[in-house]
Structure formats: structure tokens, C-alpha cells
């Protein structure tokens, strides 16, 4: 895993996204998209969302598949999934 994607950094991004005022209005899918948008390294034009995937620059990982995304509100489960997704 890219050292910029260590668990401490991922938690900071998670809590940043979790504090957004519009968060309660978003679906879990949209919350996950916002998390990865915040994690993305690069230009906004290089970040793309499709039905079951996000494309961007997340260190070594460029494509995130969203078929089995856990509930965003369970931070431990969600962050464990993120770590696994970024390292697979």
C-alpha cells in the first residue's frame, strides 16, 4: 500500500468526509465516492465514477470496484475494506 494510504491517513480522510454537512443527505454509494474523491491524487478530470467502479489515482491502484462496498457508517468495516481494496 502506498504510504500515503496508511491506515492513519485513511482514517483522517474518512473522518473528514464523515464531517461534511451534506453527508446525511447522501446515499452510501455517494459517501463512498466522496471518500475516494478525497483520496484521489491528481486532477479532478482524472477522477471518474461509473455504476460499479471509480477510476482515479489512489497510489498503485487506479480502479476501485464497488460491487461489495460495506456500509459507510461502520468505520472499522469500511476502512478494512478500503485497505483490502487498495492492496489487492
N, C-alpha and C positions, 0 to 999 in steps of 0.2 A: 504494500500500500504506500502511496506517495506520503512522505512525512508531513505534507500539508493536510493530509486526510487522516491524521491520527485521531484517536477517539476524543481527545480533549478538544481539538478543533471542530470535529463533527458535532460535539455537544454544544459548543458555542453557537454554531450555525443553527442547530435545532432550537435552542432557546431564543435566538434572535427571531427566527421565523415564528415560533410559538407566541412571541410578544406582539406580533403585528396586529394592529387594531381591527383589520378586516378578517382576521383568521376565523372567528366564529361563523362567518358567513360562507366560508369556503368548504368544498367537499374534501374528503380525504385525498382524492386524486389531485386536486388543486393545491392542497397543502404540501403534498409530496413534490409536485412541480416547483413550488416556491422554494422548498428546501434545496432541490438540485439546481435551481436558478442561482441561488445564493452560493452554492458550492462551485459552480461553473467558473473556470479560469479563462477569460477571453472576452471577446466582443459579444454583445447581445445578439448580433446577427448570426453567430456561430452556435446559438442555443436553439434547438428545435424540439417541439413536442408533437407527438403523434398519439394515436389512441392507446397503444401499449408500449410506447418507448419514448425515451428522451435521448437526444443526441447533443453532445457538448464536449467540453474538455474537463474531465474530472481526474486529472493526473494521467495514469496509464489507461484508464477506462474512458472510452468515447461514447458508448451506447449503454443505456440503462434500460433493461426490460422491466416493465411494470405489471406483469401478469399476477404475481403473488405478493403484492405490496401489503404489508401489515398496516393496521390502524395507526395513523399518525399520533394519536393522543397517548398511546402507550410508548413512551420514550425509550425504555430499555429494549423492547422488542423491535421498535422501528430502527433504532441505531444499530442493533445487532444485525438486522437485515441489510442496512446500508454498508456496514463494514464487510459483510459477506459478499454483497453485490460488487463492491469496489475491488475486492481481492480475487474474485473468481475469474 
